[in-house]
């Protein structure tokens, strides 16, 4: 069972490492992933309440707080309500701003009175005399005290974690600042004693050893850095926040016969929801009354509104652009499609990339090592210089300049922004590991149907066996294929329906089953029937005769021939063509340009697959494979040393998707394929495969830059703070160290935010041309006369004047309406001119064209 816990008290990578270790050691916990950026933990455990309580207890014993985050609609003790991602960031910004204001108000005068004499600045008369040094020291103490108080959380957290033997960044700040303050208080007492004894030399020496300004300025500068860091971190959640904002806040439901407006989260499954034009659909459901045009671009990326009527499914966060409908709520709360998308993005940002584990290991020992270096430096300088003040300065500088924060933020910030950019481009990345692995992909295996092709095949040719009427072939074909969900089956059924209603004529179908890699088998009216490829027919002893040779010719043209038999006798063959998606060819060109080998893998026959491969330009094509063989081919590529991405959309692709280093599912595919994949392409566009790889490479480049900076910064600054360059007169004041530490984290987060401006490379213009209308040829082999032959009629061009169009959506509606008229082969709608140019067969009547336009709400007349 996986649940999310909110963690409090973490400030750096050492904290997250400690919390993760404490949770992972609890019996019953399989895995714990702590995210410093989101202050959360993803816990995989046995689901026992006792285990969850033990995890919370273990984290609290480590010096931090933990609470299980409540799921949607859940309330209970020990659970923290889920809040929008930006809320925590806004709260952190507000807290840091308040701390910074108070700190700055007292730090400026403190710095002035402490450092003014050194710079020759005029001092208040009461503090300027030689006899007023004690008053000067007391003034510095009074100005420093409010700064220490308003930033007390550094001391509380720092010393508490130190007591638990798990020091973190706050421990370094607390040690450095408190050492300065305690030393200064001791010197203040020494000044008071010297003033009473009249020891002027001791008085001056003690006055020059005051470090109240360092104690205050360290906290102020670190808080300044933390303020900028909090602002930058808040922007990393913009993608998830934008997704959450897509959902409407209220919904109109029918209760007790009346329409009532309620919060969206209060909508219950089965309730009747009303959606009017201009409103967002609040939840997922099915239309039960009315009709509307729904803009689904937020979910699918399709810019043209989709017509919805009774029985059609509608998705939450889509927008009704025209019409009115009532829907029955089927999925609410965390079960909606939008909630699933948000959950995928959120889980991806909470996961850890393999590269982050190295940073976690370093962070786990970083703070204790820094404290040890500071202690050794103090002893060494005390022995070399014999001066406590000098030794203390170097030790404090090491403590405050060391920054485990930058190390801990290097990876999660980039991953959060990267996955957010992916979501904004319709690419859902399920884990940080998938994001990292996609960077190294050098072989892309693509399924054909529904991935490279549109998945909307159409019948192109019908070949009949000698003596078999077309009606008999269509009767058997429609009867078997009606029970299949395959796209080819849908094309055949649609063709049969066009030829005449009830093409099956009451055919009784029994013992229906799918034959893997072959097709379908059943009994039709008690006789064994087959539908599928030549391999299936040969295996069942069905002779194809001259049909097989004709099928080879059709396959060379990229068509898929399907054979049909009844009672062991071949009835004929129906050829189906699935048009290549317009973006497939440029998408494969982009992949090859990125150095990836492209492989087209399909269960279709070799000639058909080869024709498609030539069209799109893949490096290799493998046809006639079974689902298990797809998985084996992916494994073969991996064994050859390649990092493989598999792109597919069907149930038969699931094993290969799971086997691949990165499984990429087309968003319009089956739930099985999507659940087996690491990446989901919501726009169902093969071009997004290359976009996902580009995003991965940009994100990994950003992560490596961040890690280099975090490691380089500490490797350079710690030795300088220790004084290794002091023989050349180069030293670091603790205040400069504090400023450097604060802004190192700001640099890392700001660098990650540069990914917000990332855009995919410009896609080449599609070389594919829209497919022309397919003329269905019905022929008989072996010289037998064909029952019927459909040929393309002569065409002519007609122009219609259309009024009422106001935008491109109107253009799309008119074009779709005219394309739906039988016999229309091409439509060009011009918004500015208010015309529609139609290429259609001579038999298409003008009235039919005008009626089609009027039916969608516009006026038309033939020019």
C-alpha positions in Angstrom: 0.0 0.0 0.0 1.3 3.5 -0.9 0.4 6.6 1.1 1.7 10.1 1.4 3.0 11.6 4.7 3.6 15.3 5.3 6.9 15.9 7.1 7.7 19.0 9.1 11.1 20.3 10.4 13.2 19.4 7.3 15.6 22.1 6.1 18.3 20.3 4.1 19.3 17.1 2.4 20.7 15.7 5.7 17.2 16.0 7.2 15.5 14.2 4.3 18.2 11.5 4.5 17.6 11.0 8.2 13.8 10.9 7.9 14.0 8.4 5.0 16.4 6.2 7.0 14.2 6.3 10.1 11.0 5.4 8.2 12.8 2.7 6.2 14.0 0.9 9.3 10.4 0.3 10.6 9.2 -3.3 10.2 6.5 -3.5 7.5 7.9 -0.7 5.4 9.0 -1.7 1.9 10.2 1.6 0.7 10.3 5.3 1.8 11.0 8.2 -0.5 11.3 11.6 1.1 11.0 14.8 -1.0 12.8 17.8 0.6 11.2 20.2 -1.9 7.7 19.2 -1.1 8.2 18.3 2.5 6.5 15.0 1.9 7.2 11.2 2.0 5.8 8.5 -0.2 5.6 5.3 1.9 5.1 1.8 0.6 4.2 -0.4 3.5 1.9 -3.3 4.6 -1.1 -1.0 5.1 -1.3 -1.7 8.8 -2.3 1.3 11.0 0.2 0.0 13.6 3.0 0.3 11.0 1.9 3.8 10.0 1.9 4.8 13.7 5.3 3.3 14.2 6.6 5.3 11.2 5.3 8.5 12.6 6.8 7.7 16.0 10.2 6.9 14.5 10.3 10.1 12.5 9.3 12.1 15.7 12.1 10.4 17.6 14.5 11.6 14.9 13.5 15.2 15.7 10.9 15.8 12.9 7.1 15.7 12.6 5.0 13.5 10.4 1.3 13.1 9.6 -0.5 10.8 7.1 -2.1 12.9 4.4 -5.8 12.3 4.1 -7.2 11.1 0.8 -10.1 12.9 -0.9 -13.2 12.8 1.3 -11.4 11.1 4.1 -11.3 12.6 7.6 -9.8 11.1 10.7 -7.3 11.4 13.5 -3.7 11.4 12.6 -4.4 12.5 9.0 -3.4 15.8 7.6 -5.8 17.3 5.1 -4.5 17.5 1.5 -3.8 21.1 0.4 -3.1 22.6 -2.9 0.7 22.5 -3.7 1.1 26.3 -3.7 -0.4 26.7 -0.2 2.7 25.5 1.6 5.0 27.5 -0.6 2.9 30.7 0.1 3.0 30.0 3.8 6.8 29.5 3.7 7.3 32.7 1.8 5.1 34.7 4.2 7.0 33.3 7.2 10.5 34.0 5.7 9.4 37.5 4.7 8.3 38.3 8.3 11.6 36.9 9.7 13.6 38.9 7.1 11.9 42.2 7.9 12.5 41.9 11.6 16.0 40.7 11.1 16.8 43.5 8.7 15.4 46.2 11.0 17.8 45.3 13.8 20.7 44.1 11.6 21.3 47.4 9.8 21.9 49.5 13.0 23.8 46.5 14.6 26.2 46.4 11.6 26.5 50.2 11.7 27.5 50.6 15.3 29.7 47.5 15.2 31.6 48.2 12.0 31.2 52.0 11.8 34.4 52.8 13.7 36.4 50.6 11.3 35.0 52.5 8.3 35.2 55.9 9.9 31.4 56.4 10.0 30.0 58.9 12.5 28.8 57.3 15.7 26.2 58.4 18.2 27.9 60.6 20.9 26.9 58.2 23.7 28.8 55.4 22.0 31.7 57.2 20.5 34.0 57.9 23.5 36.8 55.7 24.8 34.8 55.4 28.0 31.7 54.3 26.3 32.9 50.9 25.0 30.8 49.0 27.5 27.7 50.9 26.4 28.6 50.1 22.8 28.8 46.4 23.7 25.5 46.4 25.5 23.9 48.2 22.5 25.1 45.5 20.2 23.7 42.8 22.5 20.3 44.5 22.6 20.2 44.8 18.8 21.3 41.2 18.3 18.8 39.7 20.8 15.7 40.3 18.7 17.4 38.8 15.6 18.3 35.7 17.6 14.7 35.4 18.9 12.9 35.8 15.6 15.2 33.2 14.0 15.0 30.9 17.0 13.8 28.0 14.9 17.4 27.5 13.6 18.5 26.9 17.2 15.5 24.8 18.2 15.8 22.5 15.2 19.6 22.6 15.0 20.3 21.6 18.6 17.4 19.1 18.7 18.8 17.2 15.7 22.2 17.4 17.2 20.9 15.8 20.3 19.4 13.0 18.2 22.9 12.6 16.6 21.5 13.6 13.3 22.9 17.1 12.7 21.6 19.1 9.7 22.0 22.5 8.1 20.3 24.2 11.0 22.8 22.6 13.3 25.7 24.3 11.4 23.9 27.6 11.6 23.0 27.2 15.2 26.6 26.3 16.2 28.1 29.1 14.2 25.7 31.8 15.4 25.5 30.7 19.0 29.3 30.4 19.2 29.6 34.0 18.0 26.9 35.2 20.5 28.3 33.2 23.5 31.8 34.3 22.8 30.6 38.0 22.5 28.7 37.8 25.8 31.8 36.4 27.5 33.8 39.3 26.1 31.2 41.8 27.3 31.6 40.5 30.8 35.4 40.8 30.3 34.9 44.5 29.2 32.8 45.2 32.3 35.5 43.8 34.5 38.3 45.7 32.7 36.3 49.0 32.9 35.8 48.5 36.7 39.5 47.7 37.2 40.6 50.6 34.9 42.4 48.1 32.6 42.2 50.1 29.3 44.3 47.6 27.3 42.0 44.7 28.3 38.9 46.8 27.6 40.0 47.6 24.1 41.1 44.0 23.4 37.7 42.7 24.6 35.8 45.4 22.6 37.6 44.2 19.4 36.6 40.6 20.1 32.9 41.2 20.0 31.1 39.2 17.3 27.5 40.2 18.0 27.4 41.6 14.4 28.5 38.2 13.0 25.9 36.4 15.1 23.1 38.7 13.8 24.2 39.1 10.2 24.7 35.3 9.8 21.1 34.7 10.6 19.9 37.7 8.6 21.8 36.8 5.4 20.8 33.1 5.7 17.1 34.2 6.1 17.5 36.4 3.1 18.7 33.4 1.1 15.9 31.2 2.5 13.4 33.9 1.5 14.6 33.9 -2.1 14.8 30.1 -2.1 11.2 29.8 -0.8 10.0 32.1 -3.6 11.9 30.1 -6.2 10.7 26.7 -4.8 7.1 28.0 -4.9 7.3 28.4 -8.6 8.3 24.8 -9.1 4.7 23.6 -8.3 3.1 25.8 -10.9 2.4 22.9 -13.2 0.5 20.9 -10.6 -1.3 24.0 -9.5 -2.3 24.8 -13.0 -3.7 21.3 -13.4 -5.7 21.6 -10.2 -7.1 24.9 -11.3 -8.6 23.3 -14.4 -11.3 21.7 -12.3 -14.3 23.9 -11.6 -14.9 24.8 -8.0 -18.6 24.3 -8.1 -21.1 22.1 -9.9 -24.8 22.3 -10.6 -26.6 19.1 -9.5 -30.2 18.1 -9.3 -31.4 17.3 -5.8 -35.0 16.8 -4.8 -36.0 17.9 -8.3 -34.2 21.3 -8.0 -30.9 22.5 -9.4 -28.5 23.2 -6.6 -25.0 24.6 -6.8 -22.5 22.7 -4.6 -18.8 22.4 -4.3 -17.4 20.0 -6.8 -15.9 17.7 -4.1 -19.5 17.2 -2.8 -20.8 15.7 -6.0 -21.7 12.0 -5.5 -21.5 9.1 -7.9 -24.9 8.7 -9.7 -26.0 12.3 -9.2 -27.4 14.2 -12.2 -25.2 17.1 -13.1 -26.2 20.0 -15.3 -23.6 21.6 -17.7 -24.4 24.7 -19.8 -22.5 26.4 -22.6 -19.3 28.1 -21.3 -19.2 25.9 -18.1 -16.6 23.3 -17.3 -17.6 19.7 -16.8 -17.1 19.2 -13.0 -16.6 15.3 -12.9 -16.4 12.4 -15.2 -19.7 10.9 -16.4 -22.1 10.0 -19.2 -24.5 12.3 -21.0 -28.1 11.3 -20.2 -30.0 14.2 -21.8 -29.2 17.0 -24.3 -26.2 17.6 -26.5 -23.2 19.9 -26.7 -19.8 20.6 -28.3 -17.1 20.0 -25.7 -13.6 21.4 -25.8 -11.4 18.5 -24.6 -8.0 20.2 -25.4 -7.1 20.3 -21.7 -7.1 16.5 -21.5 -6.5 15.2 -25.1 -4.8 18.2 -26.8 -7.5 18.1 -29.5 -8.3 21.7 -30.3 -11.6 21.1 -32.2 -14.6 20.6 -29.9 -16.2 17.2 -29.9 -19.9 16.7 -30.3 -21.4 14.9 -27.3 -24.9 13.3 -27.1 -26.8 10.9 -25.0 -24.6 7.9 -24.1 -21.3 9.7 -24.7 -18.7 9.9 -22.0 -17.6 13.3 -20.8 -14.4 14.1 -18.8 -14.0 16.5 -15.9 -12.2 19.8 -16.6 -13.3 19.9 -20.3 -15.4 22.9 -21.4 -18.9 23.0 -23.0 -18.6 25.5 -25.8 -22.1 25.2 -27.1 -25.3 23.5 -26.1 -26.7 22.1 -22.8 -26.7 18.6 -21.3 -27.4 16.7 -18.2 -24.9 14.0 -17.2 -24.8 11.2 -14.7 -21.7 11.4 -12.5 -19.6 8.2 -12.8 -16.2 9.2 -11.3 -15.7 11.9 -8.6 -13.0 13.1 -6.4 -9.7 11.2 -6.7 -11.3 8.9 -9.3 -11.6 11.4 -12.1 -9.3 11.5 -15.1 -7.9 14.9 -14.1 -7.3 13.6 -10.6 -5.4 10.7 -12.1 -3.3 13.0 -14.2 -2.5 15.2 -11.2 -1.7 12.1 -9.1 0.7 10.8 -11.8 2.5 14.1 -11.9 2.6 14.4 -8.1 4.0 10.8 -7.7 6.6 11.5 -10.4 7.8 14.6 -8.6 7.9 12.6 -5.3 10.0 9.8 -6.7 13.8 9.7 -6.8 16.0 9.4 -9.8 19.0 7.0 -9.5 21.4 10.0 -9.8 19.8 11.5 -6.7 20.8 8.5 -4.5 24.4 9.5 -4.8 23.5 13.0 -3.5 21.6 11.4 -0.7 24.6 9.3 0.4 26.8 12.4 0.4 24.2 14.5 2.3 23.9 11.7 5.0 27.5 12.3 6.1 28.0 15.9 5.0 27.1 17.7 8.2 29.0 15.5 10.7 32.1 15.8 8.4 31.7 19.6 8.3 31.4 19.8 12.1 34.5 17.7 12.4 36.4 19.9 9.9 35.4 23.0 11.9 36.6 21.5 15.1 40.0 20.5 13.6 40.3 23.9 12.1 39.7 25.6 15.5 42.3 23.5 17.2 44.8 24.0 14.4 44.5 27.8 14.3 44.5 27.9 18.1 47.8 26.0 18.1 49.3 28.0 15.2 48.1 31.5 16.1 47.5 31.2 19.8 44.5 33.5 19.2 41.0 32.2 20.2 39.3 34.9 18.1 41.1 34.0 14.9 40.5 30.3 15.5 36.8 30.9 16.2 36.4 33.1 13.1 37.7 30.3 10.8 35.6 27.6 12.6 32.4 29.7 12.4 33.1 30.5 8.7 33.3 26.8 7.9 30.1 26.1 9.7 28.0 28.8 8.1 29.4 28.5 4.5 28.8 24.8 4.2 25.6 24.1 2.3 24.0 20.7 2.2 20.8 22.4 1.0 22.2 22.9 -2.5 23.0 19.2 -2.7 19.5 18.2 -1.6 17.7 20.6 -3.9 19.8 19.9 -7.0 17.8 16.9 -8.3 14.2 17.3 -6.9 13.8 20.9 -8.2 14.8 19.9 -11.7 12.6 16.8 -11.7 9.6 18.8 -10.4 10.0 21.5 -13.1 10.8 18.9 -15.8 7.7 16.7 -15.1 5.6 19.8 -14.9 6.8 20.9 -18.3 6.0 17.4 -19.6 2.5 17.6 -18.2 2.0 21.0 -19.9 3.0 19.4 -23.2 0.7 16.4 -22.7 3.4 14.1 -21.6 2.8 12.4 -18.3 6.0 10.9 -16.8 5.2 8.5 -14.0 8.6 8.5 -12.2 11.9 10.3 -11.9 13.6 7.1 -12.9 11.8 7.0 -16.2 12.7 10.6 -16.8 16.4 9.8 -16.2 16.4 6.6 -18.3 14.7 8.3 -21.3 17.8 10.5 -21.5 19.8 7.4 -22.6 17.4 5.8 -25.0 19.1 4.8 -28.2 16.5 2.4 -29.6 12.8 3.1 -30.1 10.4 0.3 -30.8 7.0 1.4 -32.2 3.8 -0.6 -32.6 2.1 0.0 -35.9 -1.7 0.1 -35.4 -2.9 3.1 -33.4 0.7 4.4 -32.8 2.3 5.0 -36.2 -1.1 4.7 -38.0 -4.3 6.4 -37.0 -6.0 3.3 -35.7 -9.0 4.1 -37.8 -8.8 1.7 -40.7 -11.2 1.6 -43.7 -12.1 -1.2 -46.1 -10.4 -0.7 -49.5 -10.9 -4.0 -51.4 -13.2 -7.0 -51.3 -12.1 -10.2 -53.1 -14.5 -13.1 -53.4 -13.7 -16.8 -53.8 -15.3 -18.4 -56.9 -19.0 -18.9 -56.5 -19.3 -16.9 -53.3 -21.7 -13.9 -53.3 -20.6 -10.7 -51.6 -23.6 -10.9 -49.2 -22.5 -14.3 -47.9 -19.0 -13.0 -47.2 -20.2 -9.9 -45.5 -22.7 -12.0 -43.4 -20.0 -14.2 -42.0 -17.5 -11.4 -41.7 -19.8 -9.1 -39.8 -21.1 -11.8 -37.6 -17.6 -12.7 -36.3 -16.0 -9.3 -36.3 -19.0 -7.7 -34.4 -17.7 -9.4 -31.3 -14.2 -8.1 -31.6 -12.9 -4.8 -30.3 -10.0 -4.6 -32.8 -9.9 -1.5 -35.0 -9.9 -3.7 -38.2 -13.1 -5.4 -37.0 -14.7 -2.0 -36.6 -13.8 -1.1 -40.2 -15.3 -4.3 -41.6 -18.5 -3.9 -39.5 -18.9 -0.3 -40.7 -18.5 -1.4 -44.3 -21.0 -4.2 -43.9 -23.5 -1.7 -42.3 -23.0 0.7 -45.2 -23.9 -2.1 -47.6 -27.1 -2.8 -45.8 -28.5 -2.9 -42.3 -28.4 -6.2 -40.4 -25.8 -7.6 -42.7 -25.6 -10.7 -40.4 -29.2 -11.5 -41.1 -29.7 -13.2 -37.7 -26.5 -15.3 -37.9 -25.9 -17.2 -34.6 -22.3 -16.8 -33.4 -21.0 -19.2 -30.7 -17.7 -20.3 -29.3 -16.1 -17.0 -30.2 -12.4 -16.7 -29.3 -9.3 -14.7 -30.2 -6.4 -16.5 -31.7 -3.1 -14.8 -30.6 -1.3 -13.6 -33.7 -3.8 -15.1 -36.0 -7.3 -13.6 -35.8 -10.7 -14.9 -34.7 -12.5 -18.2 -34.6 -16.1 -19.0 -33.9 -19.1 -21.1 -35.1 -21.6 -19.3 -37.3 -25.0 -21.1 -37.4 -23.2 -24.1 -36.1 -20.4 -24.2 -38.8 -16.8 -23.5 -37.9 -15.8 -20.0 -39.1 -12.4 -18.2 -39.2 -11.3 -14.6 -39.7 -7.7 -13.7 -39.8 -4.4 -13.9 -41.6 -3.0 -16.6 -44.0 -1.1 -18.2 -41.1 -4.4 -18.9 -39.2 -6.0 -20.3 -42.4 -3.0 -22.6 -43.1 -3.0 -23.8 -39.4 -6.7 -24.7 -39.7 -6.3 -26.4 -43.1 -8.2 -23.8 -45.2 -6.9 -23.5 -48.8 -6.8 -19.9 -50.1 -6.0 -20.6 -53.8 -5.5 -17.4 -55.8 -6.7 -15.3 -52.9 -3.3 -15.6 -51.4 -1.5 -14.2 -54.4 -4.0 -11.3 -54.6 -3.4 -10.6 -50.9 0.3 -10.3 -51.5 -0.2 -7.5 -54.1 -2.5 -5.6 -51.7 -0.1 -6.0 -48.8 2.6 -4.4 -51.0 0.4 -1.3 -51.1 0.3 -1.2 -47.3 -3.1 -2.8 -47.0 -4.0 -5.5 -44.5 -5.7 -8.5 -46.1 -8.1 -10.5 -43.9 -9.3 -13.9 -45.0 -12.7 -15.4 -44.1 -13.8 -19.1 -44.1 -16.9 -21.1 -43.2 -17.0 -24.9 -42.8 -13.4 -25.2 -44.0 -14.0 -23.3 -47.2 -12.5 -19.9 -48.0 -15.2 -17.3 -48.7 -13.0 -14.4 -49.7 -10.7 -11.6 -48.5 -11.4 -8.1 -47.3 -8.4 -5.6 -47.4 -8.3 -2.9 -44.9 -6.0 0.2 -44.9 -5.0 2.2 -41.8 -3.7 5.6 -42.8 -0.4 6.7 -41.4 -0.7 9.6 -38.9 0.5 12.9 -40.4 3.0 13.4 -37.7 4.6 9.9 -37.8 7.1 10.6 -40.6 8.5 13.8 -39.1 8.5 12.1 -35.6 10.6 9.3 -36.8 12.9 11.7 -38.6 13.4 13.5 -35.2 14.2 10.3 -33.4 16.8 9.3 -36.0 18.3 12.8 -35.8 18.6 12.2 -32.0 20.7 9.1 -32.7 17.9 6.5 -31.9 17.4 3.4 -34.0 13.8 3.1 -34.9 12.1 -0.3 -35.2 8.5 -0.9 -36.4 7.1 -4.0 -34.5 3.7 -5.4 -35.5 1.6 -8.5 -35.7 0.5 -7.5 -39.2 1.9 -9.4 -42.2 5.3 -8.5 -43.6 4.3 -6.8 -46.8 1.8 -4.5 -45.1 4.3 -3.6 -42.4 7.1 -3.0 -45.0 4.9 -0.6 -46.9 4.2 1.5 -43.8 7.9 1.3 -42.9 8.9 2.7 -46.2 6.3 5.5 -45.8 7.6 6.7 -42.4 11.3 5.9 -42.8 12.1 3.5 -39.9 15.4 1.7 -39.7 14.0 -1.8 -39.2 10.6 -3.5 -39.5 9.6 -6.8 -37.8 6.2 -8.1 -38.8 4.0 -11.1 -37.9 5.0 -11.1 -34.2 2.9 -12.4 -31.4 2.6 -10.4 -28.1 5.2 -12.6 -26.4 7.5 -12.1 -29.3 7.2 -8.4 -29.0 8.6 -8.7 -25.5 11.3 -11.0 -26.7 12.4 -8.5 -29.4 12.7 -5.7 -26.8 14.7 -8.0 -24.6 17.0 -8.9 -27.5 17.7 -5.2 -28.1 18.5 -4.8 -24.4 20.9 -7.8 -24.5 22.6 -6.1 -27.4 23.4 -3.2 -25.1 20.7 -0.8 -26.2 18.5 1.3 -23.9 15.0 0.6 -25.3 11.8 2.6 -25.4 8.7 0.8 -26.4 5.7 2.8 -27.8 2.3 1.1 -28.0 -1.4 1.4 -27.3 -2.9 -2.1 -27.1 -3.3 -5.0 -24.6 -0.9 -7.0 -26.8 1.8 -4.3 -26.2 1.6 -4.5 -22.4 4.4 -7.2 -22.0 6.8 -5.3 -24.2 5.9 -2.0 -22.5 6.7 -3.6 -19.1 10.0 -5.1 -20.4 11.3 -1.9 -22.1 13.7 0.4 -20.2 11.0 3.1 -20.8 7.5 2.1 -21.7 5.6 4.8 -23.6 1.8 4.4 -24.0 -0.4 6.3 -26.4 -3.0 8.2 -24.3 -5.9 6.9 -26.5 -4.8 3.3 -25.8 -6.1 0.7 -23.5 -6.0 1.0 -19.7 -3.7 -2.1 -19.6 -1.2 -0.5 -21.9 -1.3 2.8 -19.9 -0.8 1.0 -16.5 2.2 -0.9 -17.9 3.9 2.2 -19.2 6.3 4.7 -17.6 5.3 7.6 -19.8 1.8 8.4 -21.2 1.3 10.6 -24.3 -2.0 12.3 -23.7 -2.2 13.8 -27.2 -1.7 10.3 -28.8 0.9 11.9 -31.0 4.1 9.9 -32.0 6.0 13.2 -32.2 5.7 13.4 -28.4 8.1 10.4 -28.2 10.9 12.6 -29.4 9.6 15.5 -27.2 9.8 13.3 -24.1 13.4 12.3 -24.9 14.3 15.9 -25.5 12.7 16.9 -22.2 14.6 14.1 -20.4 17.9 15.2 -21.8 17.3 18.9 -20.9 16.3 17.8 -17.3 19.3 15.6 -16.8 21.6 18.3 -18.1 20.1 20.7 -15.6 20.5 18.2 -12.7 24.2 17.6 -13.6 24.7 21.4 -13.6 23.1 21.7 -10.2 25.1 18.8 -8.7 28.3 20.1 -10.1 27.6 23.5 -8.5 26.7 22.1 -5.2 29.8 19.9 -5.0 32.1 22.5 -6.5 30.9 25.2 -4.2 31.6 23.2 -1.0 34.9 21.8 -2.4 36.2 25.4 -2.9 34.5 27.3 -0.1 35.3 25.0 2.8 39.1 25.1 2.4 39.0 28.9 1.8 36.9 29.3 5.0 39.4 27.1 6.9 42.1 29.6 6.0 44.3 27.6 3.6 44.7 30.9 1.5 45.5 33.1 4.5 49.3 33.1 3.8 48.3 35.1 0.7 46.0 37.4 2.6 42.7 35.7 1.5 40.3 34.9 4.3 36.5 34.7 4.6 34.5 36.6 7.2 31.6 34.6 8.7 29.1 37.1 7.3 30.4 36.6 3.8 30.2 32.9 4.4 26.6 33.1 5.5 25.6 35.1 2.4 27.4 32.6 0.1 25.6 29.7 1.8 22.2 31.3 1.5 22.6 32.2 -2.2 24.1 28.8 -3.2 20.6 27.3 -2.7 19.0 30.1 -4.6 21.4 29.5 -7.5 20.4 25.8 -7.7 16.7 26.4 -7.6 16.9 29.3 -10.1 18.9 27.1 -12.4 16.2 24.4 -12.2 13.5 27.1 -12.9 15.2 27.7 -16.3 13.4 24.5 -17.4 10.2 26.4 -17.2 11.2 28.1 -20.5 12.0 24.8 -22.2 10.2 24.1 -25.4 10.4 21.1 -27.7 12.5 21.5 -30.9 10.5 22.8 -33.8 8.8 19.9 -35.5 9.4 19.6 -39.2 6.4 20.2 -41.4 4.5 17.0 -42.0 5.4 15.5 -45.3 2.3 13.3 -45.2 -0.7 14.4 -47.3 -4.3 13.7 -46.3 -5.4 10.4 -47.5 -7.8 10.5 -50.4 -11.2 8.9 -50.2 -10.8 5.1 -50.7 -12.6 3.5 -53.6 -13.7 0.1 -52.5 -13.2 -2.5 -55.2 -15.2 -5.7 -55.1 -13.8 -8.3 -57.3 -14.0 -12.1 -57.8 -10.9 -14.2 -58.4 -10.4 -17.0 -60.9 -12.3 -15.2 -63.6 -15.7 -15.5 -61.9 -17.9 -12.4 -62.4 -18.0 -10.0 -59.5 -21.4 -9.3 -58.0 -20.7 -5.6 -57.8 -17.9 -3.2 -58.4 -17.7 0.2 -56.8 -15.6 2.7 -58.8 -14.7 6.3 -58.1 -17.2 8.6 -59.8 -16.1 11.7 -61.7 -15.9 14.7 -59.4 -16.6 18.4 -59.6 -15.9 21.4 -57.4 -18.7 23.4 -55.8 -18.5 26.6 -53.8 -20.9 27.5 -50.9 -21.4 30.9 -49.3 -21.6 30.2 -45.6 -22.8 32.9 -43.1 -22.5 32.8 -39.3 -18.9 31.6 -39.0 -16.9 33.7 -36.4 -13.9 31.6 -35.4 -11.8 28.6 -36.3 -14.1 26.4 -34.3 -16.9 27.4 -36.6 -14.7 26.5 -39.6 -14.0 23.1 -38.1 -17.7 22.5 -37.5 -18.6 23.4 -41.1 -15.7 21.3 -42.5 -16.7 18.3 -40.5 -20.3 18.6 -41.5 -19.5 18.7 -45.2 -16.9 15.9 -45.0 -19.7 13.8 -43.5 -21.7 14.0 -46.8 -21.4 10.8 -48.8 -19.4 11.4 -52.0 -17.5 14.4 -50.7 -13.7 13.9 -51.1 -12.2 17.3 -50.0 -13.4 20.4 -48.2 -11.7 23.8 -47.9 -13.4 26.4 -45.6 -12.2 30.1 -45.8 -13.3 32.1 -42.7 -12.4 35.5 -44.2 -14.2 34.9 -47.4 -17.1 33.1 -45.8 -16.9 30.3 -48.3 -16.6 26.5 -48.4 -15.1 24.9 -51.5 -16.2 21.2 -51.9 -14.8 18.5 -54.2 -17.5 15.9 -54.6 -18.9 13.3 -56.9 -21.3 14.5 -59.6 -24.2 12.6 -57.8 -23.9 14.8 -54.7 -26.9 17.1 -54.7 -26.5 20.8 -53.8 -29.3 20.5 -51.3 -27.4 17.8 -49.4 -24.4 20.1 -49.0 -26.6 23.1 -47.8 -28.6 20.9 -45.4 -25.4 19.6 -43.8 -24.2 23.1 -43.1 -27.6 24.3 -41.8 -27.8 21.3 -39.5 -24.7 22.5 -37.5 -26.2 26.0 -37.0 -25.0 28.0 -40.0 -26.6 29.3 -43.2 -25.4 28.3 -46.6 -26.2 28.7 -50.3 -24.5 27.4 -53.4 -22.6 30.2 -55.2 
